[in-house]
Structure formats: structure tokens, C-alpha cells
Amino acid sequence: MSSDFEGYEQDFAVLTAEITGKIARVPRLPPDEKKQMVANVEKQLEEAKELLEQMDLEVREIPPQSRGMYSNRMRSYKQEMGKLETDFVNGQLENPGL
């Protein structure tokens, strides 16, 4: 597998960990800081989506006989991304006024 994919995986792991921490902190922030944090999380979610797109492109370049394992990993990453987005939106709904 390309080292590009592995680099993207590492970047994705770091980014999703940061996003998770920020999502958890948002409800406890004062309103002005909350707006700034929400904007930051939205930006990081976009970055994570772009990383997933790059990883997806890398997986498509893998020979079919070796692709299965990476396809499963991509499915897992996409599920994680969906959960982050859901957690973020639910946090927004629970804390209106942003």
C-alpha cells in the first residue's frame, strides 16, 4: 500500500481526535468562544472529508486482489466521519443560539 494512504490515515486519526475533543467542549463555552469553536470544527470537518476523498482515490489505485482490506478501512473511516457530523449537529441542536 502506498505510504500516501498511511499518511492520510494518520492525519485523519489526529484530525478526528481533535474534532471529537472540540465537539465535547462546545457546550461548555461562553457564546462568543462557542461561535469561534463551531466555525473551527466546521473547517476541520471539511478537512477530514477532503482526507477521506484522497484516501478513496488511493484505494482505487490498489490492485483489485489487494483492495478488500483497504475498502473495509475506508468504510470504517466514513462511518466515523458520519458519527462526528451527527454528534456535531446534535450538539448544535442541544445548544441553540449559535
Secondary structure, DSSP 8 states (H G I E B T S, - for coil): --HHHHHHHHHHHHHHHHHHHHHHHGGGS-HHHHHHHHHHHHHHHHHHHHHHHHHHHHHHTS-HHHHHHHHHHHHHHHHHHHHHHHHHHHHHHHS---
